[in-house]
Amino acid sequence: MKTKLTLIIVAVILTSLQLSAQKKTIAVFNFDTQNIDITPEQMGNMARLEVEKLDTFEVLDRYDVAYLAKKENLDLNECYGKLCLLDVGRKLNTNKILAGSVEHYGKSIIVTLRLIDVKKGIIEKTQVEEFLELEDEIQSMINLTLRRMLGLKYNQLLYNRLTKTSQFQNAIIAQNKNRLKLSGPRLGAVGFTGESFKIMSDPESQGGLDAFPLMFMFGYQFEIQYINQGNFQALFEIVPAITGLDQSFVFPSVSILNGLRHNVSGWEFALGPIISLTSKAKGYYDNNGNWHLSRYWEGNGSIPYEEKMRMDSRGITRLEAGFVFAVGKSFKSGKLNIPVNFYIIPSKDGARIGLSVGYNASK
């Protein structure tokens, strides 16, 4: 008798354990979407995939749900309210229902999930999360919201990146997503100081350019980022440019700069060499400060003045090297980046001072 009783107790315990171990069924319907480029059906499929990954529920197959809904003449397209969901859930004979909505509101994406207990007829759990407006990360948002609702472990670092602006710019940018990249056209002006100012203004008969010493510049900046950690990027900037077309001159140059940029504020500084084509000639200044070419010396013997090479329209075009110091800041308007840079190229004949403005759109 005792043996039979023991066997009955063991059988009851095993049956209870088996029943408790069975996963509860859950149906995931279409999600209500507002101002999002994803349909309710696609959003529901995305949420269903995330629930299946948890391996916590027995998720009803979407084709089975569609078949049963058609068989029972149920319309799931606009079924977002509690009463409708409970009615459908009972007819599908499922234990749980996951419903929700995703709405792009202002500069935020609001994800709302509701877990409904069909048998009890109640909303068992609700979770509302506010994320940054990053539509490419919506699937991660659903995953995080679902895990937080069910009390499961979730990626805290990813959650911070998608909910805090500073964390997104600090970490997501560092993973090459939407990082600040400013390759694009550059427009601006270059002014001359010192002796270069006078040479630009002098008539051509005196070796000048007979030009106004402020010229238009346009070019294109290419960027190569070799470090992108935390809030900072280190990068090479290659800027081919042409100056002087507004005054019928062509002064080509190429700058190769090494810079450091702050991803969040947009401030940066850079420095490096610049190679340009310049017409130069050898000559001297007489006692009256007038410039003469050495080849036109008419006196006897050697020239009694200090000779030097300087810019001269009558000279030979040659490569000239200089050094650029630049500082700038990038402004944002939506996805439009507007970098503004101030730079100076010092030399013994006078500095070139420039201001450039660029633009590009982050993808």
Order of alpha helices (4+ residues) and beta strands (2+ residues): alpha-beta-beta-alpha-beta-alpha-alpha-beta-beta-beta-alpha-alpha-beta-alpha-beta-beta-beta-beta-beta-beta-beta-beta-beta-beta
